[in-house]
Amino acid sequence: MSTPGGGPPHPPTAAPRAAAAPRRPDRWPGTPADAREWVSFAAPGELRTWRFDVTFLTSNWRCVFGRGCQGVLTEPAAELAQGCCSYGAHFVDQQDVDRVQAAARRLSAEQWQFRDRARRGGTVRQRPGQAATTRLVDGACVFLNRPGFPGGAGCALHRAALEDGARPMDYKPDVCWQLPLRREDVTNEDGSVTSTVSQWGRTHWGPGGEDFAWWCTEAREAFSARRPVWRHMHDELEALVGSEVMGKLAAYLAAREASGPLLPHPAVRPPKHGRSGPG
């Protein structure tokens, strides 16, 4: 070791000890690291119970594509700007396919990098016994414009919707506009249904989810929105649950925000609580 001038190092001296930073007050002592707040209520006119993840919906998560998103490959790859588009999108049904293909026909070459290749080879990949997906081109979704494209990196469908004055959810595959919201319907023994709306976590992707080097709902840097999820994703939530249920949910969440401290999302809790597990 040497000093900047090249001579021997100076003998060590005792440096003054910095004062310890004040500890953040813990409003949730003893709370498990992965604890969440939930609310449930009966669906009007149905044998259904709605169950919502209040902790996620009142958090300030937002999509950080192009602003720190590391992607879902096995190694961090922010420079590829692929986000969660590396493996293509799984369509939920034929209506989903038809809507996306109709939108794709309206895209110009200035909006869509792979427009000509898609016209030759199609946009949908269908394998026997498997759900249809968007076609992969050069290692990612056919609709993903790559860095260096004059129109900018990102989803061509998303860009076209904004330029058309439409909502991106009207052009994109269902799974794309819903992320990271997740709705799961479970039929109970008595024939009633429990519908849960929460966030996508690694476990929901099956064994492959553990291979992701990064996932946004676990990452502190993705929790930087100015408004809570339930406000800036209002249209997406309403599409998932219907306008009547959304009205009840919004009224509850607004009142809950005004009533007192909210349980912080596991990804942003003080270090003594640890980070969240899959969920």
Secondary structure, DSSP 4 states (H G I P E B T S, - for coil): ---TTSSPPPPP--PPPPPPPPPPP-SSTT--TT---EEEEEPTTSSEEEEEEHHHHTS-B---TTTT---SSSS--GGG--TT-TT--B-SSHHHHHHHHHHHHT--TTT-TTHHHHHHH-SEE--TTS--EEPEETTEETTEEPTT-TT-SEEHHHHHHHHTTS-GGGTS-HHHHHTTEEEEEEE-TTS-EEEEEEE--GGGGGGGGGG-S--GGG-GGGB--SS-HHHHTHHHHHHHH-HHHHHHHHHHHHHHHHHSPPPPPGGGS-GGG------
